[in-house]
Amino acid sequence: MLLAFDIGNTETTIGLFAGDRLEGHWRLHSTPYRTPDEWAAALTSQLTQAGHSTQEIRAAIVASVAPPITQSLCDGITAATTRQPVLVDARSKLPIVLDVDEPLTVGADRIVNTLAALELFKKDTIVVDFGTATTFDCITADEGGAGGAGGAGGAKGRFIGGVIMPGLRTASDELVRRTAKLPATELLPPARAIGRRTEDCIRAGVMWGTADAVDGLVRRIKAEWPSKTRPLTVATGGLASLVAPLCKEIESVHPDLTLVGLRIAASALGLKW
């Protein structure tokens, strides 16, 4: 079996694959002070609760945007499973061309989102990933390619850049933190734009503001698309199911897209499980 880890700034999402099938997944807080032994204990506990054993793990793959956590978690994976995890980054030999000015700065999560979109949709795609930041990953399904950092000869697609904006919960938390009289508010779909209570005003501002920003940015991205092909727009990430129904431009939600991308990357890098 394969363990796939998407280490985010707020949460770490873990997927367990049997072949191509996602057997289970769970989330842990991305705690920078957790020791390797604590990570190992947490992983062992999660696998046991899911009816599996650490001895079933044949390979592990990690994508991280939180460097302070990466080494400790990787050491924990090795302690729990005896398997050395493989890290995905812009230098990995994957079937994608990072066609941007600074390819080595592209986040690993955006790379694996790209891989998943190419594999699943086989067409130009905008992936909107709702996490600590909301990222827009622009992928063209070009055949061939010249290769480059993070690419390989005969690559079947190009990552051409995108947008990064503050995440939904990040914006909400910052608003409450910096304003003395605004209360913390549960993020729920607003019933209307004009709120009659302070909590409703915050909810409408954060939720509708994010949805309209996403729609506006997607329209701008489409207007600049390098070909006449109409890109598909899909959503993923922990908050996708909350925001996507409020957006007009998002066509479908794939909550496990990043984990699927990690599984595809593991196969491309020659891992066996």
DABELBEL-V70341 format. One record per residue. N is the residue number from 1. RES is the residue in three letters. PHI is phi in radians with two decimals (* if undefined). Layout:
n=[N | N]
res=[RES | RES]
phi=[PHI | PHI]
This chain:
n=[1 | 2 | 3 | 4 | 5 | 6 | 7 | 8 | 9 | 10 | 11 | 12 | 13 | 14 | 15 | 16 | 17 | 18 | 19 | 20 | 21 | 22 | 23 | 24 | 25 | 26 | 27 | 28 | 29 | 30 | 31 | 32 | 33 | 34 | 35 | 36 | 37 | 38 | 39 | 40 | 41 | 42 | 43 | 44 | 45 | 46 | 47 | 48 | 49 | 50 | 51 | 52 | 53 | 54 | 55 | 56 | 57 | 58 | 59 | 60 | 61 | 62 | 63 | 64 | 65 | 66 | 67 | 68 | 69 | 70 | 71 | 72 | 73 | 74 | 75 | 76 | 77 | 78 | 79 | 80 | 81 | 82 | 83 | 84 | 85 | 86 | 87 | 88 | 89 | 90 | 91 | 92 | 93 | 94 | 95 | 96 | 97 | 98 | 99 | 100 | 101 | 102 | 103 | 104 | 105 | 106 | 107 | 108 | 109 | 110 | 111 | 112 | 113 | 114 | 115 | 116 | 117 | 118 | 119 | 120 | 121 | 122 | 123 | 124 | 125 | 126 | 127 | 128 | 129 | 130 | 131 | 132 | 133 | 134 | 135 | 136 | 137 | 138 | 139 | 140 | 141 | 142 | 143 | 144 | 145 | 146 | 147 | 148 | 149 | 150 | 151 | 152 | 153 | 154 | 155 | 156 | 157 | 158 | 159 | 160 | 161 | 162 | 163 | 164 | 165 | 166 | 167 | 168 | 169 | 170 | 171 | 172 | 173 | 174 | 175 | 176 | 177 | 178 | 179 | 180 | 181 | 182 | 183 | 184 | 185 | 186 | 187 | 188 | 189 | 190 | 191 | 192 | 193 | 194 | 195 | 196 | 197 | 198 | 199 | 200 | 201 | 202 | 203 | 204 | 205 | 206 | 207 | 208 | 209 | 210 | 211 | 212 | 213 | 214 | 215 | 216 | 217 | 218 | 219 | 220 | 221 | 222 | 223 | 224 | 225 | 226 | 227 | 228 | 229 | 230 | 231 | 232 | 233 | 234 | 235 | 236 | 237 | 238 | 239 | 240 | 241 | 242 | 243 | 244 | 245 | 246 | 247 | 248 | 249 | 250 | 251 | 252 | 253 | 254 | 255 | 256 | 257 | 258 | 259 | 260 | 261 | 262 | 263 | 264 | 265 | 266 | 267 | 268 | 269 | 270 | 271 | 272 | 273]
res=[MET | LEU | LEU | ALA | PHE | ASP | ILE | GLY | ASN | THR | GLU | THR | THR | ILE | GLY | LEU | PHE | ALA | GLY | ASP | ARG | LEU | GLU | GLY | HIS | TRP | ARG | LEU | HIS | SER | THR | PRO | TYR | ARG | THR | PRO | ASP | GLU | TRP | ALA | ALA | ALA | LEU | THR | SER | GLN | LEU | THR | GLN | ALA | GLY | HIS | SER | THR | GLN | GLU | ILE | ARG | ALA | ALA | ILE | VAL | ALA | SER | VAL | ALA | PRO | PRO | ILE | THR | GLN | SER | LEU | CYS | ASP | GLY | ILE | THR | ALA | ALA | THR | THR | ARG | GLN | PRO | VAL | LEU | VAL | ASP | ALA | ARG | SER | LYS | LEU | PRO | ILE | VAL | LEU | ASP | VAL | ASP | GLU | PRO | LEU | THR | VAL | GLY | ALA | ASP | ARG | ILE | VAL | ASN | THR | LEU | ALA | ALA | LEU | GLU | LEU | PHE | LYS | LYS | ASP | THR | ILE | VAL | VAL | ASP | PHE | GLY | THR | ALA | THR | THR | PHE | ASP | CYS | ILE | THR | ALA | ASP | GLU | GLY | GLY | ALA | GLY | GLY | ALA | GLY | GLY | ALA | GLY | GLY | ALA | LYS | GLY | ARG | PHE | ILE | GLY | GLY | VAL | ILE | MET | PRO | GLY | LEU | ARG | THR | ALA | SER | ASP | GLU | LEU | VAL | ARG | ARG | THR | ALA | LYS | LEU | PRO | ALA | THR | GLU | LEU | LEU | PRO | PRO | ALA | ARG | ALA | ILE | GLY | ARG | ARG | THR | GLU | ASP | CYS | ILE | ARG | ALA | GLY | VAL | MET | TRP | GLY | THR | ALA | ASP | ALA | VAL | ASP | GLY | LEU | VAL | ARG | ARG | ILE | LYS | ALA | GLU | TRP | PRO | SER | LYS | THR | ARG | PRO | LEU | THR | VAL | ALA | THR | GLY | GLY | LEU | ALA | SER | LEU | VAL | ALA | PRO | LEU | CYS | LYS | GLU | ILE | GLU | SER | VAL | HIS | PRO | ASP | LEU | THR | LEU | VAL | GLY | LEU | ARG | ILE | ALA | ALA | SER | ALA | LEU | GLY | LEU | LYS | TRP]
phi=[* | -1.98 | -1.79 | -2.07 | -2.15 | -1.92 | -1.53 | -1.76 | -1.25 | -1.87 | -2.28 | -1.93 | -1.71 | -2.12 | -2.10 | -2.02 | -1.93 | -1.95 | 1.11 | -1.57 | -1.54 | -1.39 | -1.31 | -3.00 | -2.67 | -2.72 | -2.16 | -2.21 | -1.15 | -1.39 | -1.59 | -1.21 | -1.67 | -1.29 | -1.41 | -0.96 | -1.10 | -1.21 | -1.09 | -1.05 | -1.14 | -1.13 | -1.14 | -1.05 | -1.08 | -1.12 | -1.13 | -1.09 | -1.10 | -1.49 | 1.47 | -2.21 | -2.14 | -1.08 | -1.24 | -1.38 | -1.35 | -1.84 | -2.79 | -2.50 | -2.38 | -2.33 | -2.09 | -2.40 | -2.04 | -2.24 | -0.93 | -1.07 | -1.70 | -1.00 | -1.15 | -1.08 | -1.18 | -1.06 | -1.12 | -1.15 | -1.06 | -1.11 | -1.11 | -1.40 | -2.02 | 1.14 | -1.82 | -1.48 | -1.23 | -1.74 | -1.62 | -1.71 | -2.64 | -1.16 | -1.55 | -1.12 | -1.44 | -2.09 | -1.36 | -2.68 | -1.84 | -1.55 | -1.59 | -2.36 | -1.16 | -2.23 | -1.04 | -1.24 | -1.67 | -1.23 | -1.14 | -1.07 | -1.12 | -1.22 | -1.15 | -1.29 | -1.04 | -1.04 | -1.04 | -1.11 | -1.09 | -1.08 | -1.22 | -1.46 | -1.85 | 0.90 | -2.74 | -0.98 | -2.51 | -1.90 | -1.77 | -1.78 | -1.87 | -1.59 | -2.37 | -0.99 | -1.96 | -1.76 | -1.95 | -2.06 | -1.81 | -1.81 | -2.20 | -1.88 | -1.59 | -1.24 | -1.45 | 1.35 | 2.44 | -1.53 | 1.39 | 2.59 | -1.01 | 1.37 | -1.94 | -2.54 | -0.99 | 1.30 | -1.01 | -1.73 | -2.96 | -2.26 | -1.52 | -1.87 | 2.03 | 2.86 | -2.43 | -2.21 | -2.26 | -0.99 | -1.26 | -1.01 | -1.24 | -1.06 | -1.12 | -1.12 | -1.12 | -1.17 | -1.06 | -1.19 | -1.13 | -1.68 | -2.23 | -1.15 | -1.81 | -1.72 | -1.40 | -1.09 | -2.27 | -1.16 | -1.45 | -2.26 | -1.03 | -1.28 | -1.37 | -2.73 | -1.38 | -1.58 | -1.44 | -1.85 | -2.25 | -1.02 | -1.07 | -1.17 | -1.11 | -1.13 | -1.05 | -1.13 | -1.12 | -1.27 | -1.27 | -1.17 | -1.05 | -1.16 | -1.05 | -1.20 | -1.12 | -1.09 | -1.05 | -1.12 | -1.18 | -1.08 | -1.10 | -1.14 | -1.08 | -1.07 | -1.14 | -1.75 | -1.01 | -1.27 | -2.39 | -1.45 | -1.15 | -1.48 | -1.28 | -1.34 | -2.05 | -2.19 | -2.05 | -2.58 | 1.75 | -1.09 | -1.84 | -1.07 | -1.17 | -1.43 | -1.67 | -0.94 | -1.10 | -1.55 | -1.73 | -1.54 | -1.53 | -1.40 | -1.68 | -2.80 | -2.08 | -2.26 | -1.10 | -1.80 | -1.03 | -1.16 | -1.13 | -1.06 | -1.06 | -1.15 | -1.11 | -1.14 | -1.08 | -1.06 | -1.16 | -1.10 | -1.55 | 1.52 | -1.23 | -2.09 | -2.57]
